[in-house]
Amino acid sequence: MHDMSVAQMVADEVISKLEGRKPKSISIEMDVGSLRFHDTSQVGFWLKEFLQQEFGKKLKVSADIEKIDPMIKCSCGYEGAVNEHENDHDLMHQGIFTMKCPECRSDGYEITSGNEVILKKINVTE
């Protein structure tokens, strides 16, 4: 359901931009932060389903979804990637885990990327 909801949000945006048009193909480029825990193949699947429901089953849909790694700005001055995390629970896929600054091991940081969903480009062929 989590992946379906973000796909529906993106599909709604695409559909609103194409009101009154009859596309033959739609390609979408987007970034999804890994901290969102979306399965990019499922997001692509649901995008195709929603767009074909709106414009017909013959519509060709492609989705290029890039996963964005977490980046932080720490109170110790470190700015950069956080590639390790501690799984405190068996429910990590639901976002229950902790990240630590690789320099000072603190959790006093600001997340600067890795938590976003960005629709970058929509290409339409009619």
C-alpha positions in Angstrom: 0.0 0.0 0.0 2.9 2.3 0.8 4.3 2.1 -2.8 0.8 2.3 -4.3 0.1 5.6 -2.5 3.2 7.4 -3.9 2.5 6.0 -7.3 -1.1 7.3 -7.1 0.1 10.7 -6.1 2.6 10.9 -9.1 -0.1 9.5 -11.5 -2.6 12.1 -10.4 0.0 14.8 -11.1 0.8 13.4 -14.6 -3.0 13.0 -15.4 -3.7 16.6 -14.3 -0.9 17.9 -16.7 -2.3 15.8 -19.6 -5.9 16.8 -19.3 -7.7 16.4 -22.6 -4.7 14.7 -24.3 -4.4 11.2 -25.6 -0.8 10.0 -25.1 0.6 6.9 -26.7 3.5 6.7 -24.3 4.6 8.3 -21.1 8.0 8.1 -19.5 8.7 9.3 -16.1 11.9 10.1 -14.3 11.8 10.5 -10.5 14.0 10.3 -7.4 12.9 8.5 -4.3 14.9 8.7 -1.1 15.8 5.4 0.4 14.5 6.6 3.8 11.0 6.4 2.3 11.4 2.6 2.1 9.6 2.4 -1.3 10.1 -0.6 -3.6 10.9 1.2 -6.8 9.7 -1.7 -9.0 6.4 -1.6 -7.2 6.1 2.1 -7.6 6.8 1.6 -11.3 4.2 -1.2 -11.5 1.5 0.9 -9.9 2.3 4.0 -12.0 1.7 1.9 -15.1 -1.5 0.5 -13.7 -2.9 3.9 -12.8 -1.9 5.6 -16.1 -3.2 2.8 -18.2 -6.5 2.9 -16.2 -6.8 6.6 -17.2 -5.5 6.5 -20.8 -6.1 2.9 -21.9 -4.2 -0.4 -21.8 -2.3 0.3 -25.0 -0.4 3.2 -23.3 3.3 2.4 -23.0 4.6 3.5 -19.6 8.2 3.6 -18.4 9.4 4.8 -15.1 13.1 5.5 -14.3 13.2 5.7 -10.6 16.5 6.6 -8.9 17.0 5.8 -5.3 18.7 8.6 -3.3 21.0 7.6 -0.4 20.7 9.4 2.9 22.9 12.5 3.4 23.3 14.3 6.7 24.6 17.5 8.2 25.9 16.8 11.7 26.4 19.1 14.6 30.1 18.0 14.7 30.6 19.5 11.2 30.3 16.4 9.1 28.3 16.7 5.9 27.9 13.6 3.7 26.6 10.1 3.3 25.4 7.8 6.0 25.7 4.3 4.6 25.3 2.4 7.9 22.5 2.1 10.3 21.6 0.0 13.3 18.5 -2.1 13.0 17.0 -1.8 16.5 14.0 -3.8 15.6 12.8 -6.5 13.2 10.5 -3.8 11.7 13.3 -1.9 9.9 11.4 -1.9 6.6 8.8 0.2 8.5 11.4 2.9 9.3 12.3 1.8 12.9 16.1 2.0 12.9 18.8 4.5 14.0 21.5 6.2 11.9 24.7 7.6 13.5 27.1 10.2 12.2 30.1 8.3 10.7 32.5 10.9 12.3 31.2 11.3 15.9 28.6 8.5 16.2 26.0 11.1 17.3 22.4 11.2 16.3 22.4 15.0 16.4 22.1 15.6 12.7 19.8 17.0 10.0 18.8 14.8 7.1 19.6 16.8 3.9 18.6 14.1 1.4 17.3 10.6 1.2 13.8 11.4 2.4 12.3 12.9 -0.7 10.1 12.0 -3.6 10.8 14.2 -6.6 9.1 14.0 -10.0 11.9 15.2 -12.3 10.6 14.7 -15.8 7.6 13.6 -17.8 8.0 12.8 -21.5 4.8 12.3 -23.5 4.4 10.9 -27.1 1.0 11.5 -28.7 
